[in-house]
Amino acid sequence: MLLFISSVLLGLGMMLVDLNTSIDRPDHFSMYEDSELLSGRVIDSPQEKKKSTKAVLHIEHALVNNTWVPVEGDLLVYLEKSEQSQSLEIGDEISFVTAFREVEGPANPGQFNYKRFLSFKDIYHQQYLRSEDWIMSGKNWSLRRSSERIRSFFIERLRHIEMDRSEMAIASALLLGKKDDLDPELIQSYASAGAMHVLAVSGLHVGIIFFILRFLFKWMDRWKRGVLIKSMILILCLWTYAFITGLSPSVVRAATMFSAVTLGTGLNRKSDIYNTVASSAFVLLVVNPFYIMEVGFQLSYLAVVGIIYLHPKIYGLLYFPQWLPDKIWEISCVSIAAQLATFPLGLMYFHQFPSYFLLSNLLVIPAAFLILYLGIIYLVLGWIPVVGIWLGKLLSGTIWVLNQGVSWIEGIPYSLIKGIDIDIVMCWVIYAVVMAMIIALNYRKKQWFFFALIGMTGILGWQIYESMSFKRHPHLVVYDVRGESVINFLHSSENLIYSDSTWQTDKSKQQFHLRNCWNMHGAPEPQFFRYGEHPEIEWVNEKTLIYQDCSLVLFDSRWNQETDSVKVPVDYLVVSYHRGITLEPILETIDPDLIILDGTIRGRTIERLRGEVGEHALHVINEDGYFRRRI
């Protein structure tokens, strides 16, 4: 019987995956590459970028031979920033010139696999649209569109409060799930303090709303059917809050989970809490089986299961008769339980660990409770002149205290351990060690303690092996970044970068393209250098440098060196694009073991230079990908 049920569920899962995957269907828009136009509907909240507006379209029609053909599939588009693109809403229809291309995979070592990430959302293609390439062709009502408009209305209400930009950004994110206005520096502060979970409306926020409402409607338990009526009201309120906050995946997950728990209580069913949580996950996976591949889904359910199982056991270790110490201990137990259940995944996905998560949660959880409480009251009663002013001041002051506290925690030495690099196998091993330790301590089983000890020894041994065999050796990396030249000397004790000056200040570009490679090599924070700026780099002349016996020539402008009768041997010649570029003058002077055409050289220039290299070995970044070699 068990085998039959498992087979049925496996078949159901395969069917659901197929239903949620459109790329192989004959009517997918990618099958109509020769179409003149495509027409699609915005299905997710457009996001403002520095120079564009990012949106996801569900493609519905393709113009082929002057005939509109029904198609399907989702397309990621970046629209040139304009007043029209910034006004796009969920449900808007646009028609545009067909010029889509496949989403590219990771170009550099360890780089985040954005192609794989989008494939779990059934998105495989992307396109950039200039303002003249598209027009608005219609508007459609949708639940998400109404949700976004209501959220925008409440955000405008919050703007009436006198508070600075960072406080407004926190209020919008914490109360209504709008994170577009958060500065990278502010996000980094919360990440370093271990308080990032407060910036996304999720289980914490929905849980606070749930417990507030349950307390307010507790008097209904005295009625004959009061428990059931209260449960229905709670579920309605939870989904109303989810609707107001934009129906984001995180809040939908949390609302589904709490709805399942509330429904079980209302029906007076004494079901196992683990079954209730599992049933909510099952419902979400039936809607979209790819939810299981989302980091938020994994972390949310692991955190809940960890809190349910570990919190009572940890809480029972100490007893405090006074109210305040008891509450501090209770919050600490919740934090420890959630962290034990999620930290291996956090290490694998984010490569960092917040050292003072206990301290930050003692601040963040009470502050989030107070901000949500004041924020909801303000959104309801803020229209009353005097009441609205004082509620706004209290809300602004509370957010200011939260921001100051988070900044203080971030400033404590070693607040964030960065550069952690583990793969999925190591993640499973860490989980096995954690589970073995829990079993050993809970059931007093000595053999499980030895299993955990063996696992920890294996983890330590692997880290030592990596440090001795790979990380201790210096490497040269030339990255594959479209239209840019980035050269990196990597070592466990040094991280030297030669690049355009914008890379030094653009942390988001570093994070996306380079950070994971640094983690793989155990490298420290980067030091950017130009000619004559770093003591570890020996400059022979303005174009030739030597790092640990590796000689490298940077050919990024015209070559003015005098021709000698004997060519100078060098290890690498890195060529960047400049007007009138040709290799003949420089190859009369030097004899490189390998010529590298960096990411600035493309198209016909590559083919022309290929004919000039002669017998020299050649590596073309835009064709062969990044270059990495041990020095």
ZADRENSE-214699 format. One line per 3 residues: number of its first residue (from 1); their letters; for each residue x negated, z negated, y of C-alpha. Coordinates in Angstrom, 1 decimal. Layout:
REM residues N
NUM) a) X:Z:Y; ...
//
This chain:
REM residues 631
1) mll) 0.0:0.0:0.0; -2.8:-0.9:2.4; -4.5:2.4:1.6
4) fis) -1.3:4.3:2.3; -0.8:2.6:5.7; -4.4:3.2:6.6
7) svl) -4.1:6.9:5.7; -0.9:7.2:7.8; -2.5:5.5:10.8
10) lgl) -5.6:7.7:10.4; -3.4:10.8:10.3; -1.5:9.6:13.3
13) gmm) -4.7:9.0:15.2; -6.0:12.5:14.4; -2.7:14.0:15.6
16) lvd) -2.8:12.1:18.8; -6.4:13.1:19.5; -5.4:16.7:19.0
19) lnt) -2.3:16.4:21.2; -4.5:15.0:24.0; -7.2:17.7:23.7
22) sid) -6.4:21.0:25.3; -9.8:22.8:25.5; -9.3:24.7:22.2
25) rpd) -5.8:25.9:22.8; -5.2:29.6:23.5; -3.4:28.9:26.7
28) hfs) -6.2:26.8:28.2; -7.1:28.2:31.7; -10.7:28.7:30.6
31) mye) -9.5:31.5:28.4; -8.6:33.4:31.6; -12.0:33.7:33.2
34) dse) -11.0:37.1:34.6; -8.0:35.7:36.5; -8.0:36.3:40.3
37) lls) -6.3:33.0:41.2; -5.4:29.6:39.6; -2.6:27.3:40.6
40) grv) -2.7:23.6:39.9; -1.2:20.2:40.7; -3.1:17.1:41.9
43) ids) -2.7:14.4:39.2; -5.1:11.7:40.4; -5.8:10.0:43.8
46) pqe) -8.1:12.3:45.8; -11.4:10.6:46.7; -13.3:11.1:49.9
49) kkk) -17.0:11.9:49.5; -19.7:12.4:52.1; -19.2:16.2:52.4
52) stk) -16.1:16.9:50.2; -12.9:15.6:48.8; -12.9:15.1:45.0
55) avl) -9.6:15.7:43.1; -8.4:16.4:39.6; -6.0:19.3:39.1
58) hie) -3.7:20.1:36.2; -3.8:23.9:36.1; -0.4:25.4:35.5
61) hal) -0.7:29.1:36.2; -3.3:31.8:36.3; -2.9:35.1:38.2
64) vnn) -3.9:37.9:35.8; -3.3:41.6:36.7; -0.9:40.5:39.5
67) twv) 1.2:38.4:37.0; 1.3:34.6:37.0; 0.7:33.4:33.4
70) pve) 1.5:29.8:32.4; -1.7:27.9:31.3; -2.8:24.3:31.0
73) gdl) -5.8:22.1:31.2; -7.4:19.8:33.8; -10.0:20.9:36.3
76) lvy) -12.3:18.8:38.5; -12.6:20.2:42.0; -14.6:19.4:45.1
79) lek) -13.0:20.6:48.2; -14.9:21.2:51.4; -14.2:18.3:53.7
82) seq) -11.5:19.2:56.2; -8.3:17.8:57.7; -6.3:19.7:55.0
85) sqs) -8.3:18.5:52.1; -8.2:14.9:53.3; -4.4:15.1:53.5
88) lei) -4.0:15.9:49.8; -1.8:13.6:47.7; -0.9:13.3:44.1
91) gde) 1.7:16.0:43.3; 0.5:18.5:45.8; 0.1:22.1:44.4
94) isf) -2.7:24.3:45.5; -3.7:27.9:44.7; -7.3:28.9:44.8
97) vta) -9.9:31.6:43.9; -11.1:31.4:40.3; -14.8:30.4:40.1
100) fre) -14.9:27.4:37.7; -17.9:26.6:35.6; -18.6:24.2:32.7
103) veg) -19.5:20.6:33.6; -23.2:20.3:32.9; -24.7:17.7:30.6
106) pan) -27.4:15.2:31.6; -30.4:16.9:33.1; -32.9:14.0:33.0
109) pgq) -34.1:11.4:30.5; -31.5:8.7:30.0; -29.2:10.1:32.7
112) fny) -25.6:9.2:32.6; -23.7:11.8:30.5; -21.0:12.8:33.0
115) krf) -20.0:15.7:30.8; -19.2:13.4:27.9; -17.4:11.0:30.3
118) lsf) -15.1:13.7:31.6; -14.5:15.1:28.1; -12.7:11.8:27.2
121) kdi) -10.4:12.6:30.1; -9.9:16.2:28.8; -11.9:17.7:31.6
124) yhq) -14.5:20.3:30.8; -14.8:22.4:33.9; -15.4:21.9:37.6
127) qyl) -15.3:24.0:40.8; -16.3:23.8:44.5; -13.7:25.1:46.9
130) rse) -14.5:26.1:50.5; -11.7:25.7:53.0; -11.0:29.5:52.9
133) dwi) -10.8:29.5:49.1; -7.6:27.6:48.7; -4.1:27.1:50.2
136) msg) -1.4:24.5:49.7; 1.4:26.1:47.7; 3.8:23.3:47.1
139) knw) 4.6:19.6:46.8; 6.1:17.7:43.9; 7.5:14.2:43.5
142) slr) 5.9:12.0:41.0; 5.9:8.2:40.2; 2.2:8.1:41.0
145) rss) 2.8:9.8:44.4; 5.4:7.3:45.4; 3.1:4.5:44.2
148) eri) 0.2:5.8:46.3; 2.5:6.0:49.4; 3.7:2.5:49.0
151) rsf) 0.1:1.3:48.6; -0.9:3.2:51.7; 1.9:1.5:53.6
154) fie) 0.7:-2.0:52.6; -2.9:-1.0:53.4; -1.7:-0.1:56.9
157) rlr) -0.1:-3.5:57.1; -3.4:-5.1:56.3; -5.1:-3.1:59.1
160) hie) -3.0:-5.1:61.6; -5.2:-8.2:60.8; -8.2:-8.6:63.0
163) mdr) -11.1:-8.5:60.5; -14.3:-6.5:60.2; -14.8:-3.4:57.9
166) sem) -16.2:-5.3:54.9; -13.4:-7.9:55.0; -10.8:-5.1:55.2
169) aia) -12.5:-3.3:52.3; -12.4:-6.4:50.1; -8.7:-7.1:51.0
172) sal) -7.7:-3.5:50.1; -9.7:-3.7:46.8; -8.7:-7.1:45.7
175) llg) -5.0:-7.0:46.7; -4.1:-3.4:46.3; -6.9:-1.8:44.1
178) kkd) -8.1:0.6:46.9; -11.9:0.7:46.5; -12.7:3.8:48.6
181) dld) -13.9:1.8:51.6; -16.3:-0.4:49.8; -19.9:0.1:51.1
184) pel) -22.6:0.5:48.5; -24.4:-2.6:49.9; -21.3:-4.7:49.4
187) iqs) -20.8:-3.4:45.9; -24.4:-4.2:45.1; -24.0:-7.7:46.4
190) yas) -21.0:-8.4:44.2; -22.8:-6.8:41.2; -25.9:-8.9:41.7
193) aga) -23.7:-12.0:41.9; -21.8:-11.1:38.8; -18.5:-10.8:40.7
196) mhv) -17.8:-7.1:40.4; -14.6:-7.8:38.3; -12.9:-9.2:41.4
199) lav) -13.1:-5.8:43.2; -10.9:-4.0:40.7; -7.3:-5.0:40.2
202) sgl) -7.4:-5.9:36.5; -6.6:-8.7:34.1; -7.9:-11.4:36.5
205) hvg) -5.5:-10.4:39.3; -2.5:-9.7:37.0; -3.2:-13.0:35.3
208) iif) -3.1:-14.9:38.6; 0.1:-13.2:39.6; 1.5:-13.9:36.1
211) fil) 0.7:-17.7:36.3; 2.0:-18.0:39.9; 5.3:-16.3:38.9
214) rfl) 5.6:-18.3:35.7; 5.2:-21.5:37.7; 7.8:-20.4:40.4
217) fkw) 10.4:-19.5:37.7; 9.8:-22.5:35.4; 13.1:-24.1:36.5
220) mdr) 14.9:-21.3:34.6; 13.8:-22.7:31.3; 16.6:-25.2:31.5
223) wkr) 19.2:-22.4:31.2; 20.6:-21.4:27.8; 19.0:-18.0:28.0
226) gvl) 16.7:-18.8:30.8; 13.5:-18.1:28.9; 14.6:-14.6:28.1
229) iks) 15.8:-13.9:31.7; 12.6:-15.4:33.1; 10.6:-13.1:30.8
232) mil) 12.4:-10.1:32.0; 11.9:-11.1:35.6; 8.2:-11.7:35.0
235) ilc) 7.8:-8.3:33.3; 9.6:-6.6:36.2; 7.4:-8.3:38.7
238) lwt) 4.2:-7.5:36.9; 5.1:-3.8:36.8; 6.2:-3.9:40.4
241) yaf) 2.8:-5.2:41.3; 1.2:-2.5:39.1; 3.3:0.1:40.9
244) itg) 2.3:-1.2:44.3; -1.4:-1.2:43.4; -1.4:2.5:42.4
247) lsp) -0.9:2.3:38.6; -4.6:2.5:38.0; -5.7:2.3:34.3
250) svv) -7.1:-1.2:34.7; -3.9:-2.7:36.1; -1.7:-0.8:33.6
253) raa) -3.8:-2.3:30.8; -3.4:-5.8:32.1; 0.3:-5.3:32.8
256) tmf) 0.9:-4.0:29.3; -1.1:-6.9:27.8; 0.8:-9.6:29.7
259) sav) 4.1:-7.8:29.1; 3.6:-8.0:25.4; 2.8:-11.8:25.6
262) tlg) 5.8:-12.4:27.9; 8.2:-10.4:25.7; 7.1:-12.4:22.6
265) tgl) 7.8:-15.6:24.5; 11.2:-14.4:25.8; 12.4:-13.4:22.3
268) nrk) 11.3:-16.8:21.0; 9.0:-15.1:18.5; 6.1:-17.3:17.4
271) sdi) 3.8:-14.4:16.9; 0.0:-14.7:16.6; -1.6:-14.1:20.0
274) ynt) -4.2:-11.8:18.5; -1.4:-9.6:17.1; 0.3:-9.6:20.5
277) vas) -2.9:-8.4:22.2; -3.5:-5.9:19.5; 0.0:-4.5:19.8
280) saf) -0.6:-3.9:23.6; -3.8:-2.0:22.8; -2.0:0.0:20.1
283) vll) 0.7:1.0:22.6; -1.9:2.2:25.1; -3.8:4.1:22.4
286) vvn) -0.6:5.9:21.3; -0.2:7.0:24.9; -3.8:8.2:25.1
289) pfy) -6.2:7.6:22.2; -9.2:8.3:24.5; -8.6:5.0:26.3
292) ime) -10.7:3.4:23.6; -13.7:5.3:25.0; -13.3:3.8:28.5
295) vgf) -15.7:1.1:29.4; -12.9:-0.8:31.2; -10.7:-0.8:28.1
298) qls) -13.5:-2.1:25.9; -14.5:-4.8:28.3; -10.9:-5.9:29.0
301) yla) -9.9:-6.4:25.4; -13.2:-8.0:24.4; -13.0:-10.4:27.3
304) vvg) -9.4:-11.4:26.4; -10.2:-11.9:22.7; -13.3:-13.9:23.6
307) iiy) -11.4:-16.1:26.0; -8.6:-16.7:23.4; -11.0:-17.6:20.6
310) lhp) -14.0:-19.2:22.4; -12.4:-21.0:25.4; -10.7:-23.8:23.4
313) kiy) -13.8:-24.4:21.4; -16.2:-24.6:24.4; -13.7:-26.6:26.5
316) gll) -13.4:-29.2:23.7; -17.1:-30.0:23.9; -16.8:-32.0:27.0
319) yfp) -14.1:-34.2:28.5; -13.6:-35.1:32.2; -10.8:-37.4:33.1
322) qwl) -10.9:-36.5:36.8; -9.0:-33.4:37.9; -11.7:-31.6:39.9
325) pdk) -14.6:-31.8:37.3; -12.1:-30.8:34.6; -11.1:-27.7:36.5
328) iwe) -14.7:-26.8:37.2; -15.5:-27.2:33.5; -12.4:-25.1:32.5
331) isc) -13.4:-22.2:34.8; -16.9:-22.4:33.5; -15.6:-22.3:29.9
334) vsi) -13.6:-19.2:30.7; -16.6:-17.5:32.3; -18.9:-18.4:29.3
337) aaq) -16.3:-17.2:26.8; -15.8:-13.9:28.6; -19.5:-13.4:29.0
340) lat) -20.3:-14.0:25.4; -17.8:-11.4:24.4; -18.8:-8.7:26.8
343) fpl) -22.5:-9.1:27.7; -23.9:-6.8:25.0; -21.7:-4.0:26.2
346) glm) -22.6:-4.8:29.8; -26.3:-4.5:28.9; -25.8:-1.1:27.3
349) yfh) -23.6:0.4:30.0; -25.0:-1.2:33.2; -28.6:-2.2:32.2
352) qfp) -28.4:-5.4:34.1; -27.3:-9.1:33.7; -26.1:-11.4:36.5
355) syf) -28.1:-14.6:36.0; -25.7:-16.8:38.1; -22.3:-15.6:36.7
358) lls) -21.2:-19.3:36.2; -21.9:-20.1:39.8; -20.3:-17.0:41.1
361) nll) -17.1:-17.4:39.1; -16.7:-21.0:40.4; -16.4:-19.3:43.8
364) vip) -14.8:-16.0:42.9; -11.9:-17.2:40.7; -10.5:-19.8:43.2
367) aaf) -11.1:-17.4:46.1; -9.3:-14.6:44.3; -6.4:-16.9:43.6
370) lil) -6.2:-17.9:47.2; -6.6:-14.4:48.6; -3.9:-13.0:46.3
373) ylg) -1.6:-15.8:47.2; -2.1:-15.5:51.0; -2.2:-11.7:50.7
376) iiy) 1.2:-11.4:49.0; 2.8:-13.9:51.4; 1.3:-11.9:54.3
379) lvl) 2.6:-8.6:53.0; 6.1:-10.1:52.7; 6.2:-12.2:55.8
382) gwi) 3.5:-10.6:58.0; 6.1:-8.9:60.2; 7.1:-12.3:61.7
385) pvv) 4.8:-12.5:64.8; 3.4:-16.1:64.7; 3.5:-16.4:60.9
388) giw) 1.8:-13.0:60.5; -1.0:-13.9:62.9; -1.8:-17.3:61.2
391) lgk) -1.6:-15.8:57.7; -3.9:-13.0:58.7; -6.4:-15.5:60.1
394) lls) -6.3:-17.5:56.9; -6.7:-14.4:54.8; -9.5:-13.0:56.9
397) gti) -11.3:-16.4:56.8; -11.0:-16.7:53.1; -12.5:-13.3:52.5
400) wvl) -15.3:-14.1:54.9; -16.1:-17.2:53.0; -16.0:-15.2:49.7
403) nqg) -18.4:-12.5:51.1; -20.8:-15.1:52.5; -20.8:-17.0:49.2
406) vsw) -21.5:-13.8:47.2; -24.3:-12.8:49.6; -25.8:-16.3:49.2
409) ieg) -25.7:-16.1:45.4; -27.2:-12.6:45.6; -30.1:-13.9:47.7
412) ipy) -31.1:-16.5:45.1; -34.3:-15.4:43.3; -33.7:-13.6:40.1
415) sli) -29.9:-13.3:40.7; -29.8:-10.0:38.8; -32.0:-9.1:35.8
418) kgi) -32.3:-5.3:36.0; -33.9:-2.5:34.0; -32.5:-3.6:30.6
421) did) -32.5:-0.7:28.2; -30.7:-0.9:24.9; -28.9:1.7:22.8
424) ivm) -25.7:1.4:20.8; -27.5:0.2:17.6; -29.2:-2.6:19.5
427) cwv) -25.8:-3.4:21.1; -24.3:-3.9:17.6; -27.2:-6.0:16.5
430) iya) -26.7:-8.3:19.5; -23.0:-8.6:18.7; -23.9:-9.4:15.0
433) vvm) -26.3:-12.2:16.2; -23.7:-13.6:18.6; -21.0:-13.6:15.8
436) ami) -23.4:-15.2:13.3; -24.2:-17.9:15.8; -20.5:-18.6:16.4
439) ial) -19.8:-18.8:12.7; -22.8:-21.0:12.1; -21.8:-23.5:14.9
442) nyr) -18.1:-23.4:14.2; -18.1:-23.7:10.4; -21.5:-25.5:10.1
445) kkq) -22.8:-22.7:7.8; -26.7:-22.8:7.7; -27.0:-19.4:6.1
448) wff) -25.3:-17.8:9.2; -27.8:-19.5:11.4; -30.6:-17.9:9.4
451) fal) -28.8:-14.5:9.7; -28.7:-14.9:13.5; -32.4:-15.9:13.5
454) igm) -33.3:-12.8:11.5; -31.3:-10.7:13.9; -33.0:-12.2:17.0
457) tgi) -36.4:-11.8:15.3; -35.6:-8.1:14.8; -34.5:-7.6:18.4
460) lgw) -37.7:-9.3:19.6; -39.9:-7.2:17.3; -38.3:-4.0:18.4
463) qiy) -38.8:-4.8:22.1; -42.5:-5.6:21.4; -42.9:-2.4:19.4
466) esm) -41.4:-0.3:22.3; -43.6:-2.1:24.8; -46.7:-1.4:22.8
469) sfk) -46.0:2.2:21.7; -44.2:3.8:24.6; -43.7:1.7:27.7
472) rhp) -47.4:0.7:28.2; -48.5:4.3:28.6; -48.2:6.1:31.9
475) hlv) -46.0:9.3:32.1; -45.6:12.1:34.5; -41.9:13.2:35.0
478) vyd) -40.7:16.1:37.1; -36.9:15.7:37.3; -34.3:18.4:37.1
481) vrg) -32.3:17.9:40.3; -30.7:21.1:41.7; -32.4:22.3:44.8
484) esv) -34.8:19.4:45.1; -38.4:18.4:44.0; -38.8:14.9:42.6
487) inf) -42.2:13.9:40.9; -42.6:10.5:39.2; -45.6:8.7:37.8
490) lhs) -44.1:6.0:35.5; -45.7:3.0:34.0; -44.5:-0.4:32.9
493) sen) -46.3:-1.8:36.0; -45.9:1.1:38.4; -43.2:3.5:39.6
496) liy) -44.6:6.1:42.1; -42.4:8.9:43.4; -43.3:11.9:45.5
499) sds) -40.2:13.5:47.0; -38.2:14.2:50.1; -37.8:11.2:52.3
502) twq) -34.0:11.1:51.7; -34.5:9.8:48.2; -36.0:6.6:49.5
505) tdk) -32.7:5.6:51.2; -30.1:7.3:49.0; -29.6:4.6:46.3
508) skq) -26.7:6.5:44.7; -28.9:9.5:44.0; -31.5:7.2:42.5
511) qfh) -28.9:5.5:40.4; -27.4:8.7:39.0; -30.5:10.8:38.4
514) lrn) -33.5:8.4:38.0; -32.6:4.8:37.3; -32.0:5.1:33.5
517) cwn) -35.4:6.8:33.1; -37.0:3.9:34.8; -35.2:1.5:32.5
520) mhg) -36.4:3.5:29.5; -40.0:3.1:30.6; -39.6:-0.5:31.7
523) ape) -40.7:0.5:35.2; -40.4:-1.7:38.3; -38.6:-0.7:41.5
526) pqf) -39.9:2.6:42.9; -42.6:3.1:45.6; -42.4:6.3:47.5
529) fry) -45.5:8.0:48.7; -46.8:10.9:50.7; -50.3:12.1:51.4
532) geh) -52.8:9.2:51.6; -50.2:6.5:51.4; -50.8:4.7:48.1
535) pei) -54.1:3.1:46.9; -53.5:4.1:43.2; -53.4:7.8:44.2
538) ewv) -56.7:9.5:44.8; -56.3:12.5:47.2; -58.8:15.3:46.8
541) nek) -57.2:17.1:49.7; -53.7:17.4:51.1; -52.4:19.2:48.1
544) tli) -54.4:17.8:45.2; -54.0:14.3:43.8; -55.4:12.3:40.8
547) yqd) -53.5:9.5:39.1; -55.2:7.8:36.1; -57.3:10.9:35.2
550) csl) -54.3:13.2:35.6; -54.9:15.9:38.3; -51.9:17.5:39.9
553) vlf) -51.7:20.2:42.7; -48.6:20.2:44.9; -47.9:23.8:46.0
556) dsr) -45.1:23.3:48.5; -46.4:25.4:51.4; -48.8:28.2:52.0
559) wnq) -52.2:27.8:50.3; -55.1:27.8:52.8; -58.0:26.6:50.6
562) etd) -61.1:28.8:50.5; -61.6:30.9:47.3; -64.6:29.7:45.3
565) svk) -66.5:31.6:42.7; -65.6:29.0:40.1; -61.9:28.0:39.6
568) vpv) -61.3:24.3:39.7; -59.5:23.1:36.5; -56.5:20.9:37.0
571) dyl) -53.9:19.5:34.6; -50.7:20.5:36.4; -49.6:22.8:39.2
574) vvs) -46.2:21.9:40.6; -44.7:24.7:42.6; -41.9:24.2:45.2
577) yhr) -40.0:26.9:47.0; -41.1:28.0:50.4; -40.7:31.2:52.3
580) git) -43.0:34.0:51.1; -44.0:32.1:48.0; -46.6:33.7:45.7
583) lep) -48.9:32.3:43.1; -51.8:34.8:43.4; -53.8:33.0:46.2
586) ile) -53.7:29.6:44.5; -54.5:30.9:41.0; -57.6:32.5:42.5
589) tid) -58.8:28.9:43.4; -57.5:26.7:40.6; -57.0:26.9:36.8
592) pdl) -54.0:24.8:35.8; -53.3:23.9:32.2; -49.6:24.1:33.0
595) iil) -47.6:25.5:35.8; -44.3:23.8:36.6; -41.6:25.5:38.8
598) dgt) -39.6:22.6:40.1; -35.8:22.4:40.9; -36.1:24.1:44.3
601) irg) -37.0:27.5:42.6; -34.1:29.5:41.3; -32.8:32.9:40.4
604) rti) -34.9:36.0:41.2; -37.8:33.9:42.5; -38.2:32.5:39.0
607) erl) -38.4:36.0:37.5; -40.9:37.2:40.2; -43.2:34.2:39.7
610) rge) -43.0:34.5:36.0; -44.8:37.8:36.3; -47.6:36.2:38.3
613) vge) -48.5:33.3:36.0; -50.5:35.6:33.6; -51.7:33.6:30.6
616) hal) -51.0:30.2:32.0; -48.4:28.0:30.3; -45.2:27.8:32.3
619) hvi) -42.3:25.3:32.5; -39.3:26.2:34.6; -37.2:23.1:35.5
622) ned) -34.0:25.1:36.2; -34.2:26.7:32.7; -36.2:24.4:30.5
625) gyf) -34.9:21.1:31.9; -36.9:18.1:33.1; -40.6:17.8:32.3
628) rrr) -42.0:14.6:30.9; -45.5:14.1:29.4; -47.7:11.1:28.6
631) i) -50.8:11.0:30.8
//
